[in-house]
């Protein structure tokens, strides 16, 4: 039997070990360069990957929207896919989707991000549609009326979701007087935005110096560079200021004492948010912040064990983790029966205080590292996951890190650093406690 | 040679059963049957750093007696939390989860590649044992009630409960997978252990492993890990086609501000020959910015960008539907446009270029799924569940063989011929804002629903 087993194993070893290195094997170097005109280009090759990912980020987001024009970024971003000077919106969609690719756009706090992904053979045409949409949008007044109606409808529909009301109660409390604390007024939302404002925002923001293009896939970096440069040269607009990350937001006001708010809404699921504003997270503290959040709110970690496992109060528990240059928020969101809201608040506050006082155990730090790396490995399997991570890092002014570099940063974080970071955040502000029921 | 160091009896036997599965772009895809009868699929994707492992039991809410609705899902919660095995998965940094639906309960872990052995052992231990106590059952019952509350948070969710019950009254498919408060309260620890004993057998389960593994070694380890599972009497027999009693319109007035409009039809399920055509119809209608509903309801008429078109298929039943959320002032016009777009598919063949674009969208979506170990494993697990070939070539070939005429036939079969203004063939569901005294009634209904 032993000999047969050995023979079988040898045959299998011969039969099974011919799999080629897969698309995501190892990390190629990350090309990061600033092109003439100030645009940044980031490319990471993924040899043999059958798909690509593109993320084009344009600096200038909600934080830049004037007080009277809240929502301008959202409208501008959506207008980019309403057709260009040479393509209708239908043609944009058809050209991309008939090649099996997809293209979308979102307006965020720091900028507008266009994302595309698809099979490798669709790369050139998808990039062309994406760049054309960004540079030469049609910006037609009739389309603007449609987009404003759609945005208002989204806002109205969100009011049927109880969590919306918790968020609308929380943001002004966490970020009083700050751009992050603004919420849409349903009676006047977007009423002061006209096509001139959208065109002005496009002219001011969609300049070469504000753009970072991140691409991942089995692509030759020189080819991507040439395509991008050719397109940049055709830009009818000023290059604008030099490339760089988004300007830091002003710090939010720290809360001198715990602040409370309740959103009154009929719901089957009362919600609880315990969170504190932050003045942003220093680059050096980012890995410790990832670990801190996982130790507190990760699946089956401290708070899940206390609130879900030990007591059976909650089905879900997640973190609030907003990180922008100069401002952010850090906290815990969960849903528990109404009669448990007070007890759950106490548990969360105690755990926050505990981690600010005692370094976490070596085992839980180690577990957090492993979990975060498995999560990162999963994201890294997708070219679009890499492209979006690089674009997000560029706009936040963070270094472009490979998988191995990230692993090394996690490995270097000590328990004491996690405690110190928690203590720093807790000392900066007291928490806001927001309930929904 | 290295392999021989650890291969034990069942592992070595399993190794001899590895059968290559041909698939373009996937040179290391294999099927096998473990010595205890458990079928499995293994795919090596070197360099991906993780291994996605899934163990599935062919059991779900369709197997539950009405008085114990929710039992499959409650059992999933209890097995998932099994102490030592779960601790081992946490220790290695696995991303772990589980889910239950009408015909399947699955447990999966995305494992760091270096921890595959420990992880697959733990995952197998999770589904093999039923070491929970009555206290565990009570605790998880509370958690499941919280999960049920999540499902009811959207007032429109009441529709799912009501419509399923009205269409399939008396059949287990009408029960919510999560069960009801009263049925959950009735489930005892012995019921769960017995249920586990009957359904969690090698013959009634399957496994999928995709990632940074050596296939022979992974096969050996998998088969050793699940060797304690009893062989069982056989795989689950086909589910019967549930009897349906259909009304043309299901209308609800409840505590919403917007109108939620949906139209569609029942189908014969994923095993029916026209299932791929229905998926393609849903794509044509609502998937992507180039889809018909997006062009008409979103871009042209600006009713809402909350538009969807979906198919939901279990083996012998299913539905295809499209809908949107819209401002009440525009609901009548939105409904007319929605129905018109659906009826158009029963009147005119889809132009070949539009058909090709929709097929490309579906193929592209599959390409995107195939970027991750998880996406590949999910695809193959679904195919195993339905007893279909696990390779994607077969799926794509069936998709590409669909002609405009076949699509027209499928649309007509399910949505009937369009006649004037009638929505014959289409079933409609509407959730509308309650008005006046109706608000009070709706509030009372909400309170009752919350207690379900």
Interface residues (C-beta under 8 A of the other chain):
Chain A: X5 X6 X8 X9 X10 X12 X13 X15 X16 X17 X18 X19 X20 X21 X22 X23 X24 X25 X26 X49 X50 X51 X81 X82 X89 X90 X92 X93 X94 X96 X97 X98 X99 X100 X101 X102 X103 X117 X118 X119 X122 X145 X146 X147 X149 X150 X153 X154 X156 X157 X159 X160 X161 X162 X163 X266 X267 X268 X269 X299 X300 X308 X309 X311 X312 X313 X314 X315 X316 X335 X336 X337 X363 X367 X369 X370 X371 X372 X373 X374 X375 X377 X378 X380 X381 X382 X383 X384 X403
Chain B: X1 X2 X3 X4 X7 X12 X15 X16 X18 X20 X25 X27 X28 X30 X44 X45 X46 X47 X48 X49 X50 X81 X86 X90 X91 X92 X93 X94 X95 X96 X110 X111 X112 X115 X138 X139 X140 X141 X142 X143 X144 X146 X147 X149 X150 X152 X153 X154 X155 X156 X214 X215 X216 X255 X256 X257 X258 X288 X289 X290 X294 X295 X298 X299 X302 X303 X304 X305 X306 X325 X326 X327 X353 X356 X357 X360 X361 X363 X364 X367 X368 X370 X371 X372 X373 X374 X443 X446 X449 X450
